[in-house]
Amino acid sequence: MASRFVKPPVSDGDPGYRRKSLPFPSLPKNDFAFRVAKAASNNLGGFPTSPSFSSISSGDGSAPNSEIETELDSVVKIFTVSSSPGYLLPWQNKPPREARGSGFVISGNRIITSAHVVADHTFIQVRKPGSATKYNAHVLSVAHECDLAILGVDSQEFWVGMRFLTLGDIPFLQDEIAVVGYPRGGDNISITKGIVSRVELLQYSHGATQLMAIQIDAAINPGNSGGPALIGGKVVGVAFQSLTSSENTGYIIPVPVIKRFISDVEDNGEYSGLCSLGLHYQPTENSQLRDYFKMPPKMTGVLVNSIHPLSDAYRILKKDDIILAFDNRPVANDGTTPFRKRERIAFDHWVSMKKPNDPVPIKVFREKKECEFSITLRPLQPLVPVHQFDKHPSYYIFAGLIFIPLTQPYLDEYADRYSMWPRRLCERALEELPRNAGQEIVIISKVLTADINAGYEHLAELQVRKVNGTEIENLSHLYRLVEDCTDESIRFDLDNEGVIVFNYPMAKTATTTILMRHRIPSTASADLIVEQDSKKDVTEA
């Protein structure tokens, strides 16, 4: 992954979209803002609607496109009720919102749709085309980073007469494509036709990930998300986002990404994540840079800047290595590899499409010598999570201090509320890499003012480094250290060299009062309490 920066996507008025502003070094630079097509909703604003070609039939009753007429019966409408968590007040959820999306059925009685259609869902229903009956559905698996989900429907009545769609391949430039779904502006199924314009890596707005995407000139509007893009009756992509600064520029998720998701679920029973090499690298297009590292005239590759400490590459590669080839594909000075005639694609694509624990050959130039290694790929988590869909935020309250792990959604919500970024925390999110598995940056997000913490109000938005002299690993570790404290006093050391000290018995008493005053149901999130109780049970056993 290149050490370049991305211009953040914008929400276009969508209150449910949380990934807006913080650039992460794992994302390459892009000069455009994207929005997920999103599910159509009364809550959504700012989306222009575009007319689509026909619905199920023309005015004279004839089919508009006989090539895909039978495939239309396999495209379903999805009705979702969702409730996103709050991150500034992590014990509260935001008001429920209704949304609409699209999906299509595949073998095994499964429905493919976009992850953002069902993110943070509380209730899902689906409806077949031409039917008035809705059937309850549930999520079987979801991959937010590649914006895909698989739904199941228990009712056997729903599957009667249903025809499963099959996956095709990556379309070629100028191929005609039909996007089928239920965009906002009507209730019936809709078809929009367009041409394949480009195939390359793109930032997925929902998952904040760089993956292959197909650009088309067919309109993709709210409600289209999750619907199939068809060529010759086969699925060649899933509609998922569009370009905000341009009309009729949409993007679909290509078949390799879809197959990677489905095969992962089939092999492991659940989605395990996309693989990463764990590198930040830079292009070597500058001739002086290449001369400095003694690269021969015909040699091409990219320069390794830093390596994720938890990756397999960390024990094999070194800073200043030049990556010449990945999986026997030569890497150019700009980080791309040959793809098809007149087309190239970043070598990150081949990395992300590998299965976890796959060994891959890699060739590097190190100290004037070419070396070949085998590196095992696996999913890697950033120190600061980019998204937290479908889970409740973790928190712990002690003496009015709200402790949380630093996450991108928290930074987004903070910026929305205060129209500014907490600079110190953003630097942590951008620069720091995890040293150990499970490591988190724990911060004081807010101080609920009370007598016990008077004078500490200005110490919010700071990282907690130690509790009574012990360096903390994550929020769960801090929770255990505080709850198991036996000293008269408890001390918190912060990253600005600040110190917070409480009389422990007085602070415990004050915590109960503060929770009652603010109508907070629990001193900690359920995950922390369950984990603490399970560890106590193990100790007692």
N, C-alpha and C positions, 0 to 999 in steps of 0.2 A: 504494500500500500504506500502510495507516494506521500511525501511530507509536504504536500501542497494543501491549500485551504479552499474551502467551498463557500460560495456566496449562499447564505441560508435561504431556504424556501419560505414562502409566505403563506398565510392561511386563507387569504381572500375572504375574510369575514366569517370563516367557519369556526365557531366556538369550540368544536370538538377536536380541532387539530392543534397538537401541542408542540410539534417540532418546528421552531420557527427561526431561531436567531443564532445559536451558538455554533461556530464552526469547529469541526474536529479534524485533527491532522490526518485521520484515516481516510478523509474524503478529498478527492482531487478537485482542483479548481473548476468552477463552472460559472459562466457569466449570466446565467438565466435563473429566474425563480420559477419553481414548479409548485403545483398543487395536486394533491390526490383528487381524482375525479369525485371521490367520496360518495356516500350514499345520499340520495335525494332526501331532503328533510325541510320541514317548515322552518327549522332553526337556521338553515344555511342561507347566506346572503352573498351577493356580489358575484354570482356565477352567471355569465351570459348563456342563454339557451340558443341552441342551433337546431334548425329543422332537420329531421332525419328522413331518409327515403322510406316511405311506406310503413305500414304496420304489417299484420299477418297477410292481408290480401289487398289487391287493388280495388278500386271502386266497382269494377265489373265482375268481381269475384275470382278473378284469375290470380295465380300466385305471382308475386313480384320477381321472384328469382327461383326457378325450379331447381337450381343446383343445391340450394340450401333449404328448400322448403321443408323437408322432413326433419332437418336438424333444429328447426325452430321449436319443435315440441320438446326438445331437451333443455331448453333455456328457461330457468325459473326466476321468479321474482322473490326477493328476500326482504322480510320485514323485521327490523331489529329495534329493540328498546335497550338503550345503554345508559350507564351512569359512571362517569369518570371520577376517580378519586381526586381529592384536593391534596396539594403538597405543602402549602403554607400552613394549613390546619389539617394534618394528615388523618385525623380521626373522623373527618367529615367527607361525604360524597357530594358531588355536584348534582343538581336536579336531573332527573331522567330525561332523555331526549329520544324521539322516534326518528328512524331513518329508513331509507329504502335502498336496495342494491340489487345486483343480478348475480346469477350463478348458472352452472351447467352440470349435468350429470355425467359421471364416468362409470366404468365397470366397478363392481363391488358395492353397488348401491351407495355411491358417494357423490357429494356435490362439491364442486370446486368454486371458490369465490375469492374475493380479496380480503385480506386480514383486516383492513381498516373498516370494512363493512360490518364486521362482528366484534371489533375491539371493545373491551370493557362491557360486553353485553350482559343483560340480565334476562332477556327473553328473545327468542328467535322463532319466526314462522316462515314458511315458504309456500309458494303457490305456483301451480303449473299454468302454462299459457292457455287461455280460453276457459279457465276454471274459476269458480267463485269460492272454492274451498281452500282454506289455509290449513297447513299441517305444522305441528310443532317440530322444531329441529334443534339439534345440539351440535356443539363443536367437537369434532373427533381429534383434530390436530390443527395447530396454527403456527405459522412462521412469520412473525412480524417483520423481520429484517428483509425478507423477500416478498412481503405483502401478499401472502397466500394462506388460504385456510381450507380445510376439508370439513364439511358438515355431514351429519347423518340424520335420517328421518326414520323413526321406529314404525310408523304406520305402513303396513304392507299395501294398503289401498293406494298410497301415493305412488308406489313403484309399478302398479299395474299399467302395462302398455308403454312404459317409459323406454326410450331408445337411448343407449349410452353413446356418447360422443368419443371419438378416438383422437389421439394427438398426432399431428403431422410433423413438420420440420420447420427450420428457420426459413422464412420466405426470402426471395431475392428482391433486389431493388426494382421498383416499378411494378411489382406484382399487385394485382387488384385484391383488395381485402374487404370483408364485410364484418362490421362490429355489431353484434346482436345483444340487446339488453332492454332495460326498462328505465331510460333516462327521465329526468324530471320534465314535466310538460304534458304528461298523459299517463294513462294507466296500462295500456296495452303494450305488447312487445313491439320493438322498433329495430329497424336495420339502418345502419349508416355505412355508406361505401367510401372507400378511399384507396390511396396508393401507398405502398411502402416507400418511405423516403430515405431511411437511414437505419443502420444497425450498429450500435456501439455501446460502451459502458455509460451509464447514466446514474445520477443520484436518485434513489428511490425515496420520495418525500416521507412516506410513512415510517419506513424502517431506518432512514438515514444511512443507507448502504449503497455502495457503488456496484452495480450489477449490469449485465447485458439487458438492453431494452430495445424495442423496435419503434421507431418514429413513423407515424402515419399521418396523412392529411384528413382523416375522418374525424369528425367531432366526437369527443369523449366528454360527456357532461355528467353532473351529479346523478347517480342512479345507474350509470353504465358500468361502474366498477364491479368487477367480478364476472362480467359477461364475456363470452368467447369471441375471439376474432377468427373468422373462418375463411379458408381457401379450399375450394373443391370439396366441401363437406367435412373437412378435417380442421381441428383446432390448431391454430398456429400461434396463439397468444391469448392472454387475459388482459382486458382493459383495466387500467388502474390510475393513470394520471394524465395531466395535460399541461401545456406551457401557458403561463398566465399572460405573458406579453405578446402572444400571437393567437390569431383565430384559427380554429380547425387544425391545431397541431396537438395530436394525442400520442400516447405511448401505451404499448402493450408489453406484458411480461412474456418473453419468448419460451418456446418449448424446453430448451435445455434447463432453464431455471425451474420450470414446472416439474419436469421429470426428476430433477435433483431433489426437490421437496417430497414428491410422492414416494420415490425409492427410499429416501431416508426414513419415512414413516413406516413403509412396508418392511424394511430391514430391521428397524430398532423398536417398532411399536409406538414411537413418538418422534417428534422432530428434535434432532440433536444440535442443529446449528450449521452454519456455513464455515468451511475451513478457512484458515488464515495462515500465511507464512510468518506473520508477526514482524514485518519489517516496515520501517519508514525509509523511503529511498528518494533520490533525486535524479533527474535526467542528466546525461553527460553530453549535451548538445554543444556545449562550449568547448572549442578546440584547446584552449589553454588548460581547462580542467582535465581533458583527456591526456594532454602532454605531461601534465604534472604526475599523473598516475602511470605514465609510460605505456599507454595503450597503443598498440600498433595501428597504422592507418586504417586497415580494414576491420578492425575489432569494434564491436558495438556492445553496449550494455548500460546498466544503471548503477549508480553509486549507493551503497548501503550507508544510511545515516545513523540509525539506531535499531535495536532489536528488542522485541518483547521478552522480558526475563523468563516468562513461563512457556515460551515456545521452544520447540525442538531445535529451531534455527539458532537459538541463543548459545547452544553448546557446540555448534558447528561453524557458523558464519562469524565474521568479525566486522566491526566498523571499518569502512573504507574498502571493503570487498566490492568488486565490480561483478554484478550478475550478468553473465553472458547468455545463458540459456536456461529455460525452465521446462522440464518434461520434454527435453530434446527439441524445443522450439526456440530458435534464436531470438534474443531480445534486442530491439533497436535502442538507439540512444535516447529516444523519447519514452521508452518503456512499453512499446507496442510489439506485437508479434503478427506474422502473416495470418490472415483469416480466410478471405476468399479473394477472387480476382478483383483488383482495385480497392480492396477493403483490408483494414488492419484493426486489431483490437488489443487493448492493454492486457499484459500477461496476467494481471489480477483476475481476469475472467477464468482462466484455466485453473488458477488456485482455488477459487470459490466453488468450482464445479466438482472438485475432488471429494471423495468420501472420507469421513474421519478415519484417521490412522492409516491412510494410504501412504506408502513410501514413494517419494518422487525424486528422480534424478535432477540435480541442479549443477550447472557449471559456473565457476567464478574465476575471476582474475585477481590473484593475490600476490603482491610483492614480485611482480614481473613473471609470474607463473600461472598457467591454467590448471585449475584443480576441479575435480568432480566429486560430488558428495551425494548422499541419499538422505533426504529430510522427511520426517513423518509429519503430516499435516493434521491439524485438529482445530476445532473452534476455539477462539480465544476471546475472553471477555475484557473490556476496557475497565480501568480503575473506576471511572465514573460512568454508570449505565446510561446509554443513550435513550432508551425507552423502557417503560415499566407497565406495559399494558396488561390487563387481566390479572392484576394483583393489587393488594392493598399496600400502601406505603408503610414502611416500618418506622416506628417512633418510640421514644421513651421520654417521660416527663419526670423531672426530679427538682424539687424546690422551685418550680416555675420555669426551669430551663427546658426547652424542647430540643431533644437530641434526635437527629435524623442522619441517614447516610446521604452524602451528596449525590444527586442525580440530575440528568439533563432536564427532566420534567419539572423539578423544583426550580431550576434556574429560569426556565421558560415562564413559569407562573410568577416568579419573583419579578421578572422583567415586565410582564403584563400588568402587575399590580403597581409597581413603583416606577415604571418607564425608565429603568436603568438596570445595569448589570452589577452584581457584587464583584468587583474587579479581582479581588484576591482569590475568590472561589473559582472564577473563570480561568485564571492562570493555573490553578490546580488541575482543573478538568482538561486543559489543553496540554500541559507539560508532563504531568506525572504518570508513570507506568506502575502497575502493580508489582510488588516484590514477591508476594505470596498469594496462593489461592485463597479466595474468600476475603481478601483485604478490601476495606472500604475507607473512604474519607468521612469521618464523623464530624458533624458541625452542630453548633447551637444555632438553630434556625430562628428562634424567637425567645424572648424572655417575657413570661406572663408576670407582670409587675406585682410584687407583694412585699410585705415587710422583710421577709427572709432574704430577698435578693435585691433590696434597695442598694443602688450604687453599681449594680452589675448590668443595668439596662443597655449600656453601650457596647456590651461584649457579644452581641448577636452577630451572626454571619461569620463566625470564626471557627477554625478547625480545632478540635480537642485532640491534643497529643498524648497526654498522660492522665491517669487517675491514680492518685497516691503514689506517684513515681513509676507506675507501670505503663509502658507504652501500649496503647490500645490497637487491636487488629481490625476491629469492625464494631458495629453498633451492638451486636450480641455480646461481644467481649466487654464493652463498657457497661452494659446492663448487668452482667454477672458481677463485675467488680464493684459496682455501686450497691447492688442488692445484697451482696455477701460481705459488705464492709463491717468490720468489728471495731474500728477505731472511733475515738470520740469526735474526730474531725475528718472531713474528706476534702481533698484538694484536686482541682482540675487545672492542668497546664495547657495553655492555648498556643496557637502557632504564632501569635504576635508577641510572645513572651509574657502575656498576661496571665494572671492567676486568679482563680475563684476558689474560695474556701467557705465551707459551711460547718456548723456544728451538726453532726450527723443525726442525732435523735431529734433535734429541733427541725431539721430539714425534712425528715420523714413525716413528722406531724404536719408541717406546713403544706407538704405535697397533697395530703388528703383534703385539706381546706381549699387549696387552689383548684383542685379538680372539681369539687362541688360548686365553687363559685363560678367556674367557666362551663359547667355542665359537660364535662369531659367524662365519658363512661369508664375509661380505664387509664391506668398510669403508663401502660405500654401496649403496643400492637399485639395482636393475637399470636403472630409468629414467634415473637420473643418469649411470650409467656409459655407457649407450648414447648418451645425448645428448652427453656429453663426447667420446666416440670419434668420433661423426659430425661434430662441429665440428672435431676435429683433422684428419679426412680432407678436409674442405672447405678448411681452411687449407693443407694440404700440396698439394692440387690447384692 
